[in-house]
Amino acid sequence: METLAIIPARGGSKGILRKNVKDLSGKPLIVWTVEQALASKLIDRVVVSTDDLEIASVAKEAGAEVPFLRPDKLASDESTTESAMIHCLDWLLENEGYAPELTVLLQATSPVRSKGAIDEALTYFNKGGVDSLLSVSEFWHFLWRDSSKPIAEYDYRNRPRRQDVLPANIRYKENGSIYVSLTNKLMAEGNRLCGDKIGMYIMPEEDSFEIDTELDWLVVEAIMKLRIKNES
């Protein structure tokens, strides 16, 4: 199926200023995701949706397409990622007559992806008979809620060891790295997780860090530096 990867990257990031073009272990943050998308054997086109000329220039130099600049109204703090995706798909249809069957969302703020992870997720999607897919990691933490009257979401009187957790009790954390959607259902529902059947692609915990804060940046940078060292 014709498959489009969309990488949204607006210029007005607040937590870390200009993070999409900030150097992370030797290259701008967004370049990691662009290169991973271009390395995929199952993605046909890689488009960056941005409102920012510098991000557009860096993305183009890395090999991505940037056929338009995203309107400012779709690049505010209140704008949703889906609005950027739908704008991109509408633009490509109206200006090029291009309508991919699959849309892959890759967020630049989740640059830690193992080699081949994108294609593994797409292969799972194609074989799984699902309408959309999200990447997740296993979540083992003991959670509580309601600080005024604490309630545990596990049996704290019989605290389980990690290795004793039953498969039915494993929880999964949405890690923001890879999403796959049937384009027609994405457009109809306006949501990246669309349709009646949603699949999960499980990624290792170390591949599941999102960059929102300076601490996140330091953690991800350390992981990337270690991987570069191990691969050299």
N, C-alpha and C positions, 0 to 999 in steps of 0.2 A: 504494500500500500504506500502511496505517496505520503511522505512524512516530513513535516516541517518542525524545526526546533525554533522556539521563540525564547530569547533571553531578554527580559525586561531590565532596564538599568536607567533610573532617573538621576538627574544631577543634584537634586536637592536633599541628599541623605542627611539626616540630623545626628544620629548617634556617633557616626564617624564621618567627618566632613570629607567630601570627594572620595569616598571609599572605593568606588568602582574603578577609579584610575590610580589609586594609591598602590605603591609597590608592595607586593606580597611575595617574599622569597624569590625576588628576581624578575618579576613581571607584574604589570597592573592586574588587580584583582579580577576584572572581567575577562582578561585574556585566558586565565585558567579554564573557565567554562567554555569560552569560544573554541579553544583548542580541543577540549574534550568532545564537544559536539561535532567538530569537523573530523575528528578521528573515528567517529561512529560509522559503521558500515551500513547502518539501516536508516540513517537520517539523510534526506535528499537536499534540504536547504537549511541554512542557519541564518536567522534574521535577528538582529538586535533592535529592540524598540526603546528609543531614548529621546529625551527632549533636549539633550546636551551635545553641543558641537564637539567638545573635547572627547567625550565618551564615544561619540560616533566615529571620530577620527581614529582613536585607539582600536575600536572594534573592527573597522575596515582594514586597518593595517595588519590585524591578526587573522584576517581572512573571512570575517563575517560580512553579510550584506546589511546595509543600513539604507533602505530605499526611501525612507521618509524620516522626518522628525516628529515625534509624538506631540500632539497639542498640549499646551500648558495645563489645560483643564483636566487632562488625564495623567498629569504628573505631579499632582499635589499630595500632601500628606494624607488626604482623605480618599484619594483615588485607589481603586482596587486593582489588583493584578489582573483580574479577569477583564476589566475595562480596557487595559492595554492589549491583552491578547485578542479580544474581539475587534478592537480598532485595527490591529495588524492584519487580521484575517479579512476584514472588510476592505481594507486598503488594497491588499494583494488581489482580491477578487475583482474589485472595481477598476483597478489600474492595469492588471496583468491577466485577468481571467483565470487566476491561479486559485485552486481550491483543493488543498491537501486533505486526504482522508483521515490522517492522524496528525494531532498537534501535540508536540512535546514541550513542556514548560521546564526550563532549566534556570534556576535562580543563581545569579552570580555570587550571592552571599553564602552559598553552600559549595565551595570549590573543592572540597575533599571528596573525590570520587575515585574509586579504584579503577584501574585500566579495564575497560570492557564493561563497566557497570551499566552504562546507558544501553548498550546493545543487549545485555542480559535482561534488563527491565523490559525492553521492547519485545524481545523474544518471548518472555513470559506473557506479556500482554497479548501477543499474536496467537499464542497457544491456549490462553486461558479463557477465551470466550467472554471477556469482560468489556464493559463500555468505557471505563476509565481506571486509572491506576495511580497509586501514590507510593513513594518510597518511605520506609519506616525503619526503625531500629528497635530491638527488644528493650524493654524498660523494666528495671528490676527494683527501683527505689520504693521504700515504704512511705506511702502517702497518708497524710492527715488532712482534714478539712474543718472549717468553722473554728476560728481561734478563740471565740468566746465560750464555746462548749465543744472542745476537741473530740473529733470522731475519727478513729483509725479506719483506713480502707484495707486493713489486713488484720489477722488475728494476732494481736501483740502479745497475748498470753501464751501463744505457741509460735513464737517467731520462727519462720521457716529459714533454713539455710538456702542460699541461692541455688545450690544443686538439687534441692528437694522441691523446688517450685514445680507444680504440675503443669503440663502443657496448656491445659484449659485455663490456668490462672496467669499465664504470661500476658503482659500488656505490651502494646506497641506504640512507640512515639513517632508521630509524623515528623520527618526530619527536613522537609522543605527542599530536598535535593532534586528529585525527578518526579514529574507528573506526566502521564500520557492520557489523552482524551480522544475519543472519536469526535472529529471536528463538528459533524452535524449535531451531535448531542450537546457539545460544549456551546455551540451557537444558540441552540434552542433553549437551553436552561440557564446560560450565563454563569456557569460554574465549572471549574476545572475537574471537579469530582461529580460526574454526571452519569445519567443512566441508572438502570436497576442493578447492574452488577459492577461492583468496585473491587479491584484486585490490589494486593499489597506485595511490593517487592522489598524483601528484607535486606538491609545493608548492615555492615558491621558498625558498632558504636563509634569507632574512630572515624568513620566516614560520615558522621551525622551531626557535625558541628555547624551551626549557622552563625554568621557574623552580624551581630547587632550592636555589640559594645566593644570598648577597647580591650577588655579581658578576653572576649571571644576572639578578637584579632590575634592576640598574643598566643592563645592556645592553638588556633589554626596555623599560624605562622610556624610554630614549633613542630607541628605535625608535618607540614609541607617540607620544612628543612630536613627533617629526619627521612622522609621518603626520597627526597632528592639525593641525600647521602647514600641511602641503601641501594638506589638504582644506578649510582655512578660506579 
